[in-house]
Amino acid sequence: MAAADRVGVVFVSHSARIAEGLVELARQMAPLARLVAAGGTDDGRIGTSFDLVNAGIAEADAGAGVVILCDLGSAILTAETALDFLDDETRARVRIVDAPLVEGGVAAAVAAEAGDGLDEVVAAAESARAPAGGAGATETGVDAASVAAPPTKAAPHATHTRQVTLINADGLHARPAAELVKLASTFGQRVTVNGTDAKSLLGIMSLGLTKGATIVIASDDPDGREAVDAIAALAESGFGEH
């Protein structure tokens, strides 16, 4: 899929360096996504700029939609003002997402890289929000207890399972986790890694799996074998790092 077919992501920050750094970070996991920095004022000071945000939306928009993430309240106001000046057709495919700028932005970028639609990219960004009360199930579907002590067995109703020992030096850190999620997203079947949704970047990264850890890839979908085998093969290869 070409970059022109993907949802764009705009990072709005009071600091141009922060916005540019976030694009640099997210691009390590989503090199083909349309990622745009819109930070600082027009003359380089701390603040936000209507013109920069408006230009960022235009640059990120290729017709598939745009997700905007902001750092502070006034950045949201600037983004909302920019939306007010868009034509109706463009405004309908631009969303301002209430999510942490770093975690939400990275999750959105990976979802966009995978070719997900606008609603899915928004959901990926929103999955970075902390759950109410700080415990229990998160919006990614990851239970807090399972993150603290990730299970190494497949769900009891799993139809297909594979067990793999991680061989790459840094385990499931950001880049290989993103590769796993992007691969999982190419399949319609639900697949889990140690009980966590394989399509949730933040869920996979939160498992904290290092070199030598055992992962159980599983699916309870009768048609999930191909997806399980593909993810297992990716892990066995060391995610291209070994």
Buried (B, 14 or more C-beta within 10 A) or exposed (E): EEBEEBBBBBBBBBBBEBBBBBBEBBBEBBEBBBBBBBBBBEEEEEBBBBEBBBBBBBBBBBEBBBBBBBBEEEBBEBBEEBBEEBEEEBBEBBBBBEBBBBBBBBBBBBBBBBBBBBEBBBBBBBBBBEBEEEEEEBBBBBBBEBBEEBBEEBBEEBBBBBBBEBBBEBBBBBBBBBBBBBBBBEBEBBBBBBBBBBBBBBBBBBBEBEBEBEBBBBBBBEEBBEBBEBBBEBBBEBBEEE
